[in-house]
Amino acid sequence: MDRSSVAVALAELLRGARYRPPTTHGRPVDLPGHFAGLVRIGRETLALTTDTVGTKVLLAEQLGRWEEVGEDIVGVNVNDLAAVGARPAALVDTILCDRPRPEVFRAIGRGLGRGLRAAECALLGGETAVVPDMVRGIDLGATALGFFPGGRKPVSGAGIRPGDQILGIPSSGPHANGFTLIRRLLRSGQVDLSAARPGGRVPVGRELLAPTRIYSRAADAVADDPGVRGLAHLSGGGVRNLVRLRPDVSFVLDRWPPVPGVFRWLQELGPVSEEEMFQTFNMGLGFAIVVRADRRTQVERRLERGGVRDARLIGRVERGAGVEVPKFGLRYAGYS
Amino acid sequence: MDRSSVAVALAELLRGARYRPPTTHGRPVDLPGHFAGLVRIGRETLALTTDTVGTKVLLAEQLGRWEEVGEDIVGVNVNDLAAVGARPAALVDTILCDRPRPEVFRAIGRGLGRGLRAAECALLGGETAVVPDMVRGIDLGATALGFFPGGRKPVSGAGIRPGDQILGIPSSGPHANGFTLIRRLLRSGQVDLSAARPGGRVPVGRELLAPTRIYSRAADAVADDPGVRGLAHLSGGGVRNLVRLRPDVSFVLDRWPPVPGVFRWLQELGPVSEEEMFQTFNMGLGFAIVVRADRRTQVERRLERGGVRDARLIGRVERGAGVEVPKFGLRYAGYS
């Protein structure tokens, strides 16, 4: 896909759709750099995110395994809520399919349920459309609604300063990003999905399908801490998502942990450049927390109390712009 | 599409996804019979609806006209909010397409903007996915968030009693329902979409494409009235949507106004049975208000003050069950 032509098309769409309702209909809150939209209603600030599982479902179809992508429906949405510090309250799903398949829907439902439990989020409704003239297979999407409990402020990233430190939390695999590239690599490498890759423990198809790790509890555990200055869901766009938080500081990720084998194996199938890998995949870390240096220990303790024991220091904020991963010689000037 | 197999598949999905989060994550509110889901967060009750424009986009594609379906994105969602008396605050859209087409997106955006203004609703975000392996053409969907201003109670329909009267508000055409059937009828009748039908004033393609009338202001104008006992969006399912409000009373629609010519013309193309027509299309009325008889005049005045001057008495509630339209010899026992 050509990113710039999508951006042009989207800009055209948004030009016409610009409208600010009277304040009796809620007050939208501007929060640049985030995928969640915010609106103030009464005393509450609400956050909405909407996203689909994308072409990962095509791998699910190929493998006949649907639970993982069912769980992804939740993960891809609540993680964008987590990036503003919002606690998930409700989700509505949208399933478009070419035919209703009870056994497939049952598996999707099981995965969806697992995701909802992980995010502590209710399924409030949904839409299932059987549209064989429009869709091949199944498309899985949802919208999640989050809120800010007890007077919590949305975490925007605007307070990030040079000197801050950056914590990272591991991912469970590629999550639901980069699957158009992954499928191309699998095809060109004529990969047997039922066999483990070198160094892998499970069939590589299942390894790639692992559901998106859900960071809701991690974000909820730290979002009230006065030292937490920015949160980022490292989804499509990889480390470049950090730049969206603040374009006028430099995120130096000089302690990136060893990249999980599955990413290196994918990279060799191409080969794919290091630069492309880090801006397409999460490369082992799915969520980042920018924290004031003097509060880092307290934030780490909050994470541990919230059940997150694998967060680690991955870098720091400096004067400058962009994001770099010095160990791999990488430097991105901006998001796009 | 086989309705029962969809129902089976959906039941399978929902079985696995059943989960009630802790009340610190919001409290879902049960509201049977409605397409909107409700959740209580702090002092606010929020409503979420999610729906797509469905196969009407295929007619838009055929005609190369996208503004109308852009507006439908809003209508199909906020009208389900209207049916519980919720005021729209925010919408997030989801566009799936096989390629980004700037001129098409521009038209969709203009329509979307028009819908947002009609509903007084902000666009809070969206997702645009270019997924040629999964989608043919363009799918248009959204999720809308509504609320209940100033202590308003959700209008559930539970208070409906025999003796209540029913007001109807005209539709602008088939809205976004029944287009799989419409397209079949157009094909089998080899209809020239660029010509007006007998009695029609504009090319029939454009007539069918007319955007969904938006009932948000109508609902907002009456939802605080103590005499308003039920609201219904007569979308897919037609008059049977009333039965969803209360299965244990009889909705007698003995004053149904003359059916607009476009529906009769479609019917003759089939021919399609009267029963099928009234359970697939809105047949001229897109929204219904069930009102205590002694408050009808006040409710009509509220509608007029809200700018709705074409509401009319269409029937009454009696003891019994189901819905009937005596003028056309129709009786439906239930919703499905």
HADDOCK unambig.tbl for C-alpha pairs under 7 A between the chains (distance, minus, plus):
assign (segid A and resid 5 and name CA) (segid B and resid 100 and name CA) 6.50 0.50 0.50
assign (segid A and resid 6 and name CA) (segid B and resid 100 and name CA) 5.44 0.50 0.50
assign (segid A and resid 8 and name CA) (segid B and resid 102 and name CA) 6.39 0.50 0.50
assign (segid A and resid 9 and name CA) (segid B and resid 100 and name CA) 5.86 0.50 0.50
assign (segid A and resid 9 and name CA) (segid B and resid 101 and name CA) 5.99 0.50 0.50
assign (segid A and resid 9 and name CA) (segid B and resid 102 and name CA) 4.05 0.50 0.50
assign (segid A and resid 9 and name CA) (segid B and resid 105 and name CA) 5.68 0.50 0.50
assign (segid A and resid 10 and name CA) (segid B and resid 105 and name CA) 6.83 0.50 0.50
assign (segid A and resid 12 and name CA) (segid B and resid 102 and name CA) 6.24 0.50 0.50
assign (segid A and resid 12 and name CA) (segid B and resid 105 and name CA) 5.99 0.50 0.50
assign (segid A and resid 12 and name CA) (segid B and resid 106 and name CA) 4.58 0.50 0.50
assign (segid A and resid 12 and name CA) (segid B and resid 109 and name CA) 6.91 0.50 0.50
assign (segid A and resid 13 and name CA) (segid B and resid 105 and name CA) 4.91 0.50 0.50
assign (segid A and resid 13 and name CA) (segid B and resid 106 and name CA) 4.73 0.50 0.50
assign (segid A and resid 13 and name CA) (segid B and resid 108 and name CA) 6.35 0.50 0.50
assign (segid A and resid 13 and name CA) (segid B and resid 109 and name CA) 4.00 0.50 0.50
assign (segid A and resid 14 and name CA) (segid B and resid 109 and name CA) 5.92 0.50 0.50
assign (segid A and resid 15 and name CA) (segid B and resid 109 and name CA) 6.81 0.50 0.50
assign (segid A and resid 16 and name CA) (segid B and resid 106 and name CA) 6.75 0.50 0.50
assign (segid A and resid 16 and name CA) (segid B and resid 109 and name CA) 4.53 0.50 0.50
assign (segid A and resid 16 and name CA) (segid B and resid 110 and name CA) 4.20 0.50 0.50
assign (segid A and resid 16 and name CA) (segid B and resid 113 and name CA) 5.51 0.50 0.50
assign (segid A and resid 17 and name CA) (segid B and resid 109 and name CA) 4.94 0.50 0.50
assign (segid A and resid 17 and name CA) (segid B and resid 110 and name CA) 5.90 0.50 0.50
assign (segid A and resid 17 and name CA) (segid B and resid 112 and name CA) 5.43 0.50 0.50
assign (segid A and resid 17 and name CA) (segid B and resid 113 and name CA) 3.73 0.50 0.50
assign (segid A and resid 18 and name CA) (segid B and resid 113 and name CA) 6.22 0.50 0.50
assign (segid A and resid 19 and name CA) (segid B and resid 113 and name CA) 6.52 0.50 0.50
assign (segid A and resid 19 and name CA) (segid B and resid 116 and name CA) 6.97 0.50 0.50
assign (segid A and resid 19 and name CA) (segid B and resid 117 and name CA) 6.75 0.50 0.50
assign (segid A and resid 19 and name CA) (segid B and resid 122 and name CA) 6.25 0.50 0.50
assign (segid A and resid 20 and name CA) (segid B and resid 122 and name CA) 5.88 0.50 0.50
assign (segid A and resid 21 and name CA) (segid B and resid 120 and name CA) 5.03 0.50 0.50
assign (segid A and resid 21 and name CA) (segid B and resid 121 and name CA) 5.61 0.50 0.50
assign (segid A and resid 21 and name CA) (segid B and resid 122 and name CA) 5.91 0.50 0.50
assign (segid A and resid 25 and name CA) (segid B and resid 88 and name CA) 6.67 0.50 0.50
assign (segid A and resid 25 and name CA) (segid B and resid 89 and name CA) 5.10 0.50 0.50
assign (segid A and resid 25 and name CA) (segid B and resid 120 and name CA) 6.88 0.50 0.50
assign (segid A and resid 25 and name CA) (segid B and resid 121 and name CA) 6.85 0.50 0.50
assign (segid A and resid 26 and name CA) (segid B and resid 89 and name CA) 5.37 0.50 0.50
assign (segid A and resid 37 and name CA) (segid B and resid 124 and name CA) 5.01 0.50 0.50
assign (segid A and resid 37 and name CA) (segid B and resid 125 and name CA) 5.67 0.50 0.50
assign (segid A and resid 38 and name CA) (segid B and resid 124 and name CA) 6.91 0.50 0.50
assign (segid A and resid 50 and name CA) (segid B and resid 92 and name CA) 6.83 0.50 0.50
assign (segid A and resid 50 and name CA) (segid B and resid 126 and name CA) 6.19 0.50 0.50
assign (segid A and resid 50 and name CA) (segid B and resid 127 and name CA) 6.29 0.50 0.50
assign (segid A and resid 51 and name CA) (segid B and resid 127 and name CA) 5.85 0.50 0.50
assign (segid A and resid 88 and name CA) (segid B and resid 25 and name CA) 6.67 0.50 0.50
assign (segid A and resid 89 and name CA) (segid B and resid 25 and name CA) 5.09 0.50 0.50
assign (segid A and resid 89 and name CA) (segid B and resid 26 and name CA) 5.37 0.50 0.50
assign (segid A and resid 92 and name CA) (segid B and resid 50 and name CA) 6.82 0.50 0.50
assign (segid A and resid 100 and name CA) (segid B and resid 5 and name CA) 6.50 0.50 0.50
assign (segid A and resid 100 and name CA) (segid B and resid 6 and name CA) 5.46 0.50 0.50
assign (segid A and resid 100 and name CA) (segid B and resid 9 and name CA) 5.87 0.50 0.50
assign (segid A and resid 101 and name CA) (segid B and resid 9 and name CA) 6.00 0.50 0.50
assign (segid A and resid 102 and name CA) (segid B and resid 8 and name CA) 6.43 0.50 0.50
assign (segid A and resid 102 and name CA) (segid B and resid 9 and name CA) 4.07 0.50 0.50
assign (segid A and resid 102 and name CA) (segid B and resid 12 and name CA) 6.27 0.50 0.50
assign (segid A and resid 105 and name CA) (segid B and resid 9 and name CA) 5.69 0.50 0.50
assign (segid A and resid 105 and name CA) (segid B and resid 10 and name CA) 6.83 0.50 0.50
assign (segid A and resid 105 and name CA) (segid B and resid 12 and name CA) 6.01 0.50 0.50
assign (segid A and resid 105 and name CA) (segid B and resid 13 and name CA) 4.91 0.50 0.50
assign (segid A and resid 106 and name CA) (segid B and resid 12 and name CA) 4.59 0.50 0.50
assign (segid A and resid 106 and name CA) (segid B and resid 13 and name CA) 4.72 0.50 0.50
assign (segid A and resid 106 and name CA) (segid B and resid 16 and name CA) 6.72 0.50 0.50
assign (segid A and resid 108 and name CA) (segid B and resid 13 and name CA) 6.36 0.50 0.50
assign (segid A and resid 109 and name CA) (segid B and resid 12 and name CA) 6.91 0.50 0.50
assign (segid A and resid 109 and name CA) (segid B and resid 13 and name CA) 4.01 0.50 0.50
assign (segid A and resid 109 and name CA) (segid B and resid 14 and name CA) 5.92 0.50 0.50
assign (segid A and resid 109 and name CA) (segid B and resid 15 and name CA) 6.81 0.50 0.50
assign (segid A and resid 109 and name CA) (segid B and resid 16 and name CA) 4.54 0.50 0.50
assign (segid A and resid 109 and name CA) (segid B and resid 17 and name CA) 4.95 0.50 0.50
assign (segid A and resid 110 and name CA) (segid B and resid 16 and name CA) 4.22 0.50 0.50
assign (segid A and resid 110 and name CA) (segid B and resid 17 and name CA) 5.90 0.50 0.50
assign (segid A and resid 112 and name CA) (segid B and resid 17 and name CA) 5.44 0.50 0.50
assign (segid A and resid 113 and name CA) (segid B and resid 16 and name CA) 5.54 0.50 0.50
assign (segid A and resid 113 and name CA) (segid B and resid 17 and name CA) 3.74 0.50 0.50
assign (segid A and resid 113 and name CA) (segid B and resid 18 and name CA) 6.23 0.50 0.50
assign (segid A and resid 113 and name CA) (segid B and resid 19 and name CA) 6.51 0.50 0.50
assign (segid A and resid 116 and name CA) (segid B and resid 19 and name CA) 6.98 0.50 0.50
assign (segid A and resid 117 and name CA) (segid B and resid 19 and name CA) 6.76 0.50 0.50
assign (segid A and resid 120 and name CA) (segid B and resid 21 and name CA) 5.05 0.50 0.50
assign (segid A and resid 120 and name CA) (segid B and resid 25 and name CA) 6.87 0.50 0.50
assign (segid A and resid 121 and name CA) (segid B and resid 21 and name CA) 5.63 0.50 0.50
assign (segid A and resid 121 and name CA) (segid B and resid 25 and name CA) 6.85 0.50 0.50
assign (segid A and resid 122 and name CA) (segid B and resid 19 and name CA) 6.24 0.50 0.50
assign (segid A and resid 122 and name CA) (segid B and resid 20 and name CA) 5.86 0.50 0.50
assign (segid A and resid 122 and name CA) (segid B and resid 21 and name CA) 5.91 0.50 0.50
assign (segid A and resid 124 and name CA) (segid B and resid 37 and name CA) 5.01 0.50 0.50
assign (segid A and resid 124 and name CA) (segid B and resid 38 and name CA) 6.91 0.50 0.50
assign (segid A and resid 125 and name CA) (segid B and resid 37 and name CA) 5.68 0.50 0.50
assign (segid A and resid 126 and name CA) (segid B and resid 50 and name CA) 6.19 0.50 0.50
assign (segid A and resid 127 and name CA) (segid B and resid 50 and name CA) 6.28 0.50 0.50
assign (segid A and resid 127 and name CA) (segid B and resid 51 and name CA) 5.85 0.50 0.50
assign (segid A and resid 134 and name CA) (segid B and resid 135 and name CA) 5.73 0.50 0.50
assign (segid A and resid 134 and name CA) (segid B and resid 136 and name CA) 5.03 0.50 0.50
assign (segid A and resid 134 and name CA) (segid B and resid 137 and name CA) 6.86 0.50 0.50
assign (segid A and resid 135 and name CA) (segid B and resid 134 and name CA) 5.74 0.50 0.50
assign (segid A and resid 135 and name CA) (segid B and resid 135 and name CA) 4.64 0.50 0.50
assign (segid A and resid 135 and name CA) (segid B and resid 136 and name CA) 6.22 0.50 0.50
assign (segid A and resid 136 and name CA) (segid B and resid 134 and name CA) 5.02 0.50 0.50
assign (segid A and resid 136 and name CA) (segid B and resid 135 and name CA) 6.22 0.50 0.50
assign (segid A and resid 137 and name CA) (segid B and resid 134 and name CA) 6.87 0.50 0.50
assign (segid A and resid 143 and name CA) (segid B and resid 143 and name CA) 6.69 0.50 0.50
